[in-house]
C-alpha cells in the first residue's frame, strides 16, 4: 500500500510541474557551437531537450 501511495504522490508532484530531472545522455553536438542536452524525469518519464551554445574562448584567452 505504501508503494501505491508513494507513486500517487510522485505523479501529483509531476502534475504540479515539480519534476525530478536527471541527465538521460551526454551532450550531443548538433553543430560546432551548439550542444544538445537531454533530461528525463525519473518519476513520470517526461523528457526535455536543452540547446546550449558551446563556450568558445576569445582570441586573447588561453584554453585550459
N, C-alpha and C positions, 0 to 999 in steps of 0.2 A: 504494500500500500504506500509506503514512503517513497518508493521509486516512481510510482504514478504521480504523487503529489509534487515531487521534485520536477518531473517532466512538465507538468502543467504550469508550475511556477516559472520554469525556464522559458516556455513558449510565451507566457504572459509578458516576460521581460522583453522578448524579441518583438512582440506586438507593439510594445511601447517604444520600440526603436533602440533599446539598450542591448545591442548585440555584443557578443564576445568574439572579437575578430582575432584571427590567427593567420599568419602568412601561409598561404597554400603552396606557393612555389617561390623560387628565387626571382630576381629581377630578370626580365626578358627584354632584350634590346629590340625596339621597333625600328628605330633609326639610329644614326650615330650619336645623337644628342638626347634621345628620349628613352626613358626606362619605363617598362610596364611592370607594375607590382600587383599581384593577385592576393586577395584576402578572403577567408571563408569563416563564417560564424560557426563555432563548434557546437552551438545548441540547435540551430534550425537548419543549417546547411546553406543559407543565403550567401552569395558571394558578391564582391565588388572588385573593380579594377581601377587602379590609380595610375595615371601617367605623370611622370615627373621629368623635369629637364635635368639632364646629367650635368653635374658641376664640372665645368671646364676652367682650369686656371687661366688667369690673364697672361699676356705675353711676358710681363715683367716678373711674375711669380714663379717660383720653382715648385714642381710637383713632388710630393713626399711619397 
